[in-house]
Amino acid sequence: MRRFFTAPQISLAGRSFSQAERMAAGFFRLAPGQWKEHRYDVKTLAYLDKHEVREGAFAHLCKYGLDGQAVDGKSHFYRICLQDDRILDAVERASSFIRLAPLLLYIAAHELVHVVRFERGEVAFEASDREKSEEEETVHRITRNLLKPATDPDLNLVLDCFSNRYRIGDMVQ
């Protein structure tokens, strides 16, 4: 049975993405307003299309043309597809030490690092499985460095528990 974020949890996810966006802007030295060039949106499980639902990841990234179709060209945006049920399950299973807020902050930062790297051309969105695996390791390392200024005991637990041994997200076109 699918589980969905509640209204307060959706609000927390929104705040997590806002915080991660500010941190990523500082880390990548993005000028004010540059996020507008890095077009993305975030959807929770209740609003995802069937092909955007993925097992085995907390979130994944899709790339679409501005008309909402899969894209080859330059006019595109990214959709960060949160998998509420997987996130809630992880928090529930580790409720004695993993909190939702730091996990959402990590997921948000991780996905935004992908968006920046794709938009800068540092890595291709379309990649082999081996290249995707290498990219996940790179993004995990960058995300850890990006989040260092915000670390607290709860976030440190997330960084330790959901290290690169676990899939935070994946990418589909």
FILUM-891928 format. One record per residue (C-alpha): residue in three letters; x, y, z. Coordinates in Angstrom, 3 decimals, decimal comma, always signed. Layout:
BEGIN
residu=ALA | x=X | y=Y | z=Z
...
***
This chain:
BEGIN
residu=MET | x=+0,000 | y=+0,000 | z=+0,000
residu=ARG | x=+1,349 | y=+3,407 | z=-0,980
residu=ARG | x=+1,914 | y=+5,970 | z=+1,745
residu=PHE | x=+1,866 | y=+9,667 | z=+0,971
residu=PHE | x=+3,269 | y=+12,719 | z=+2,710
residu=THR | x=+0,849 | y=+14,648 | z=+4,892
residu=ALA | x=+0,374 | y=+18,392 | z=+4,396
residu=PRO | x=+2,955 | y=+19,229 | z=+7,120
residu=GLN | x=+5,434 | y=+16,795 | z=+5,555
residu=ILE | x=+4,936 | y=+18,370 | z=+2,119
residu=SER | x=+5,587 | y=+21,758 | z=+3,691
residu=LEU | x=+8,748 | y=+20,378 | z=+5,307
residu=ALA | x=+9,877 | y=+19,051 | z=+1,915
residu=GLY | x=+9,357 | y=+22,512 | z=+0,415
residu=ARG | x=+11,430 | y=+24,116 | z=+3,167
residu=SER | x=+14,118 | y=+21,459 | z=+2,695
residu=PHE | x=+14,392 | y=+22,253 | z=-1,011
residu=SER | x=+14,544 | y=+25,995 | z=-0,286
residu=GLN | x=+17,355 | y=+25,455 | z=+2,214
residu=ALA | x=+19,194 | y=+23,069 | z=-0,119
residu=GLU | x=+18,836 | y=+25,535 | z=-2,989
residu=ARG | x=+20,440 | y=+28,314 | z=-0,899
residu=MET | x=+23,248 | y=+26,003 | z=+0,177
residu=ALA | x=+23,854 | y=+24,751 | z=-3,366
residu=ALA | x=+23,887 | y=+28,330 | z=-4,674
residu=GLY | x=+26,615 | y=+29,175 | z=-2,168
residu=PHE | x=+28,573 | y=+25,997 | z=-2,781
residu=PHE | x=+28,486 | y=+26,310 | z=-6,581
residu=ARG | x=+28,807 | y=+30,110 | z=-6,455
residu=LEU | x=+25,602 | y=+30,675 | z=-8,388
residu=ALA | x=+24,679 | y=+34,306 | z=-8,844
residu=PRO | x=+21,314 | y=+35,488 | z=-7,516
residu=GLY | x=+18,606 | y=+34,418 | z=-9,916
residu=GLN | x=+20,718 | y=+31,731 | z=-11,574
residu=TRP | x=+18,368 | y=+29,038 | z=-10,293
residu=LYS | x=+15,895 | y=+30,268 | z=-12,897
residu=GLU | x=+18,300 | y=+28,913 | z=-15,523
residu=HIS | x=+18,301 | y=+25,540 | z=-13,734
residu=ARG | x=+14,639 | y=+24,740 | z=-14,306
residu=TYR | x=+13,241 | y=+22,053 | z=-12,069
residu=ASP | x=+10,145 | y=+21,158 | z=-10,152
residu=VAL | x=+9,477 | y=+18,773 | z=-7,297
residu=LYS | x=+6,558 | y=+16,389 | z=-7,037
residu=THR | x=+5,547 | y=+14,015 | z=-4,316
residu=LEU | x=+4,259 | y=+10,511 | z=-4,888
residu=ALA | x=+0,575 | y=+11,492 | z=-4,981
residu=TYR | x=+1,237 | y=+13,674 | z=-8,047
residu=LEU | x=+3,623 | y=+11,453 | z=-9,987
residu=ASP | x=+2,795 | y=+9,766 | z=-13,261
residu=LYS | x=+3,151 | y=+6,001 | z=-13,266
residu=HIS | x=+6,538 | y=+6,086 | z=-15,031
residu=GLU | x=+7,872 | y=+8,503 | z=-12,377
residu=VAL | x=+7,336 | y=+6,023 | z=-9,544
residu=ARG | x=+10,501 | y=+4,038 | z=-8,802
residu=GLU | x=+11,298 | y=+1,284 | z=-6,346
residu=GLY | x=+14,669 | y=+1,331 | z=-4,655
residu=ALA | x=+15,255 | y=+5,088 | z=-4,480
residu=PHE | x=+14,123 | y=+7,965 | z=-2,272
residu=ALA | x=+13,880 | y=+10,224 | z=-5,309
residu=HIS | x=+14,766 | y=+10,230 | z=-8,920
residu=LEU | x=+15,244 | y=+12,763 | z=-11,620
residu=CYS | x=+13,363 | y=+12,934 | z=-14,905
residu=LYS | x=+14,147 | y=+15,276 | z=-17,765
residu=TYR | x=+11,332 | y=+16,738 | z=-19,863
residu=GLY | x=+10,884 | y=+19,202 | z=-22,680
residu=LEU | x=+9,007 | y=+22,357 | z=-21,786
residu=ASP | x=+5,921 | y=+20,760 | z=-23,347
residu=GLY | x=+6,086 | y=+18,007 | z=-20,719
residu=GLN | x=+7,368 | y=+15,296 | z=-23,051
residu=ALA | x=+10,652 | y=+13,420 | z=-22,839
residu=VAL | x=+13,356 | y=+15,580 | z=-24,356
residu=ASP | x=+16,350 | y=+15,487 | z=-26,673
residu=GLY | x=+16,788 | y=+19,223 | z=-27,216
residu=LYS | x=+17,830 | y=+22,195 | z=-25,152
residu=SER | x=+14,477 | y=+23,529 | z=-23,880
residu=HIS | x=+13,977 | y=+21,285 | z=-20,899
residu=PHE | x=+13,362 | y=+21,063 | z=-17,201
residu=TYR | x=+14,016 | y=+18,453 | z=-14,551
residu=ARG | x=+11,419 | y=+16,881 | z=-12,315
residu=ILE | x=+12,542 | y=+15,639 | z=-8,932
residu=CYS | x=+10,196 | y=+12,779 | z=-8,110
residu=LEU | x=+10,017 | y=+12,150 | z=-4,376
residu=GLN | x=+9,085 | y=+8,623 | z=-3,408
residu=ASP | x=+7,139 | y=+9,390 | z=-0,219
residu=ASP | x=+6,556 | y=+5,773 | z=+0,724
residu=ARG | x=+10,260 | y=+4,865 | z=+0,555
residu=ILE | x=+11,248 | y=+7,954 | z=+2,540
residu=LEU | x=+8,584 | y=+7,420 | z=+5,202
residu=ASP | x=+9,467 | y=+3,740 | z=+5,436
residu=ALA | x=+13,153 | y=+4,549 | z=+5,999
residu=VAL | x=+12,297 | y=+7,038 | z=+8,747
residu=GLU | x=+9,879 | y=+4,589 | z=+10,360
residu=ARG | x=+12,358 | y=+1,700 | z=+10,287
residu=ALA | x=+15,088 | y=+3,896 | z=+11,797
residu=SER | x=+12,816 | y=+6,052 | z=+13,947
residu=SER | x=+15,098 | y=+5,891 | z=+16,937
residu=PHE | x=+17,795 | y=+7,817 | z=+15,098
residu=ILE | x=+16,742 | y=+9,038 | z=+11,617
residu=ARG | x=+14,518 | y=+12,108 | z=+11,432
residu=LEU | x=+12,521 | y=+13,198 | z=+8,411
residu=ALA | x=+13,836 | y=+16,776 | z=+8,223
residu=PRO | x=+17,547 | y=+15,944 | z=+7,801
residu=LEU | x=+16,758 | y=+13,091 | z=+5,416
residu=LEU | x=+14,681 | y=+15,424 | z=+3,233
residu=LEU | x=+17,463 | y=+18,029 | z=+3,318
residu=TYR | x=+19,965 | y=+15,423 | z=+2,151
residu=ILE | x=+17,665 | y=+14,192 | z=-0,619
residu=ALA | x=+16,976 | y=+17,775 | z=-1,771
residu=ALA | x=+20,668 | y=+18,715 | z=-1,803
residu=HIS | x=+21,595 | y=+15,501 | z=-3,608
residu=GLU | x=+19,051 | y=+16,011 | z=-6,379
residu=LEU | x=+19,934 | y=+19,688 | z=-6,797
residu=VAL | x=+23,608 | y=+18,777 | z=-7,175
residu=HIS | x=+22,566 | y=+16,558 | z=-10,082
residu=VAL | x=+20,587 | y=+19,414 | z=-11,656
residu=VAL | x=+23,532 | y=+21,828 | z=-11,421
residu=ARG | x=+25,998 | y=+19,296 | z=-12,805
residu=PHE | x=+23,736 | y=+18,440 | z=-15,754
residu=GLU | x=+23,048 | y=+22,083 | z=-16,544
residu=ARG | x=+26,739 | y=+22,954 | z=-16,417
residu=GLY | x=+27,536 | y=+20,064 | z=-18,738
residu=GLU | x=+29,808 | y=+18,438 | z=-16,168
residu=VAL | x=+28,124 | y=+15,130 | z=-16,865
residu=ALA | x=+25,615 | y=+13,934 | z=-19,445
residu=PHE | x=+22,097 | y=+13,104 | z=-18,328
residu=GLU | x=+22,079 | y=+10,239 | z=-20,801
residu=ALA | x=+24,784 | y=+7,911 | z=-19,540
residu=SER | x=+25,643 | y=+4,246 | z=-19,270
residu=ASP | x=+24,878 | y=+2,355 | z=-16,076
residu=ARG | x=+28,564 | y=+2,464 | z=-15,143
residu=GLU | x=+28,698 | y=+6,245 | z=-15,677
residu=LYS | x=+25,497 | y=+6,695 | z=-13,652
residu=SER | x=+26,993 | y=+4,705 | z=-10,805
residu=GLU | x=+30,143 | y=+6,841 | z=-10,889
residu=GLU | x=+28,001 | y=+9,994 | z=-10,986
residu=GLU | x=+26,076 | y=+8,855 | z=-7,906
residu=GLU | x=+29,353 | y=+8,464 | z=-6,004
residu=THR | x=+30,521 | y=+11,902 | z=-7,145
residu=VAL | x=+27,197 | y=+13,529 | z=-6,244
residu=HIS | x=+27,192 | y=+11,860 | z=-2,848
residu=ARG | x=+30,676 | y=+13,251 | z=-2,126
residu=ILE | x=+29,693 | y=+16,747 | z=-3,307
residu=THR | x=+26,457 | y=+16,618 | z=-1,301
residu=ARG | x=+28,362 | y=+15,724 | z=+1,876
residu=ASN | x=+30,699 | y=+18,712 | z=+1,306
residu=LEU | x=+27,791 | y=+21,021 | z=+0,476
residu=LEU | x=+26,000 | y=+20,046 | z=+3,702
residu=LYS | x=+29,058 | y=+20,320 | z=+5,989
residu=PRO | x=+28,132 | y=+23,839 | z=+7,198
residu=ALA | x=+24,677 | y=+22,578 | z=+8,267
residu=THR | x=+25,745 | y=+19,383 | z=+9,970
residu=ASP | x=+24,268 | y=+18,561 | z=+13,298
residu=PRO | x=+23,933 | y=+15,180 | z=+15,015
residu=ASP | x=+20,705 | y=+14,322 | z=+13,143
residu=LEU | x=+22,150 | y=+15,204 | z=+9,735
residu=ASN | x=+25,383 | y=+13,371 | z=+10,527
residu=LEU | x=+23,347 | y=+10,222 | z=+11,178
residu=VAL | x=+21,687 | y=+10,587 | z=+7,770
residu=LEU | x=+25,069 | y=+11,061 | z=+6,108
residu=ASP | x=+26,385 | y=+7,947 | z=+7,847
residu=CYS | x=+23,329 | y=+5,736 | z=+7,354
residu=PHE | x=+22,531 | y=+6,686 | z=+3,790
residu=SER | x=+26,036 | y=+6,747 | z=+2,430
residu=ASN | x=+26,902 | y=+5,809 | z=-1,118
residu=ARG | x=+26,103 | y=+2,191 | z=-0,245
residu=TYR | x=+22,431 | y=+3,150 | z=-0,673
residu=ARG | x=+20,681 | y=+4,676 | z=-3,677
residu=ILE | x=+19,347 | y=+8,134 | z=-2,895
residu=GLY | x=+18,107 | y=+8,657 | z=-6,406
residu=ASP | x=+18,415 | y=+7,726 | z=-10,000
residu=MET | x=+17,933 | y=+9,379 | z=-13,350
residu=VAL | x=+15,537 | y=+8,597 | z=-16,175
residu=GLN | x=+14,629 | y=+10,327 | z=-19,359
***
